[in-house]
Amino acid sequence: MKTSNNKQPRTARRTGGRLKRWLGNLGIVLLVAVMLAAWIVLPWYAVLALVLALAAWLGLTRRGRQTLAVAAVGIAGLPQRWGASTVIVVGIAGVVAVLVAMLAMGKGFQATLNQTGGEDTAIILRGGSQAETNSVISRDQVPLISALAGIATGAEGRPLVSPELSQVVNLPTKADGNDANVQLRGVGPRAWQLRPDVAIVEGRKFEPGLRELVVGKGAQEQFAGLEVGEQVELGNQVWSVVGKFASGNSHDSELWADAEVVGSSYNRSAYQSVTVKLAGKDGFDQLKAALAADPRLKLDVLTTHDYYAKQSEGLTKLITILGTVIGTIMAIGAVFGALNTMYAAVAGRAREIATMRALGFRGLPVVVAVMLETMLLALLGGLLGAGLAWLVFNGYTVSTLGNNFSQVVFQFKVSPELLWQGLKWALGIGLVGGLFPALRAARLPVTTALRAA
């Protein structure tokens, strides 16, 4: 009976010990998760303050100098473990390169649409419409709009108003010859005055009443048959390409033609939007109030800058979420690679670490030293990945579907902000990958490590 009574307390102690260790490890994991979340959103000046604080601790305190001594030994041994170290560097570089590239795609698309339009022009749509594709403005509403307050007039005294159509057409791409969507915009004669950034760089403008096109620079690069002087079939009609324009924004992805000709070719009896020039700083407020006061005009108005910025929100958010998810999955793989490598490194240096502990080195210097070693490898991987992303993707031209289901040509934009974000991800991976091996090294009993070695 005594033996049975003795076994029960021992079993209870073992169970309690395991539960305590499990809860302790869970607490560490939760703490690391909170630290990572805080680290990712930390601004650069806060990171700089942390680095300066760490440097001061390393240089001015006894334990800091011990940490430097332990770290120096570990870093000096990296060439002997170049294979395992390369796994960490390459894995983290891949994470950073993919993450930065995905986010640069979203930033590039957003920047292209944000550059379209301005605060001095406005676009009028049917009430409740989110885009031109689902908007209808009848022809009899255009004179009413032109008479509203807040609209500027041109040199001849007429309101600067351009009623416009937006038609999605199919053209073969240069890349593979398959048909893809492109936006054909029918514009009024004052469209050029409303958009001074649109400039003819080759050929001439289209003539009103004729089936003539001017094509955006981006559309010409993306689609076949759009060279100046060529003819292209749209809506079972043959159109002549008479000019090419450049705008530096989303209009570069469009084809422009006379609105009346586009309407007759596609049996469109109404317009989809009206773009106007605003009269001074208060022009937008005056126009909005005038629209609200006229019961015949159930229309919405936005500055063209706000309109195109809203068109980019959905896709930019999707790309950002997708890039973050893919980066997170890859980061988890990189963390496991770093964990395996650093656990092996700690096991190989067990005797060395135990000797240092026996000489009076405390656990904290050992923990920080192992993490510094991992963070150094992570920093190298982050710099490599950021460099690759900038060299390969910055300025890279692609196209994607816009809100009107037509192709929008834009360039990847690898900004310093994205490179910094990639480096923070790399250091976060290094933090997690080095923390648990560092804790194991600090907890390793000196006598056990010396015997095992």
Buried (B, 14 or more C-beta within 10 A) or exposed (E): EEEEEEEEEEEEEEEEEEEEEEEEEEEEEEEBEEBBEEBEEEEEEEBEEEEEEBEEBBEEEEBBBBBBEBBEBBBEBBEEBEEBBBBBBBBBBBBBBBBBBBBBBBBBBBBBBBBBBBEBBBBBBBEEBBBBBEBBBEEEBBEBBBEBBBBBEEEEEEBBBBBBBBBBBEBBBEEEEEEBBBBBBBBBEBBBBBBEBBEBEBBEBBEEEEBBBBBBBBBBBBBBBBEBEBEBEBBEEEBBBBBBBBBBBBBBBBBBBBBBBBBBBBEBEBBBBBBBBBBEEEBBEBBBBBBEEBEEBEBBBBBBBBBBBBBBEEBBEEBBEBBBEBBEEBBEEBBEBBBBBBBEBBBBBBEBBBBBBEEEBBBBBBBBBBBBBBBBBBBBBBBBBBBBBBEEBBEBEBBBEBBBEBBBBBBBBBBEEBBBBBBBBBBBBBBBBBBBBBBBBBEBEEEEBBEEB
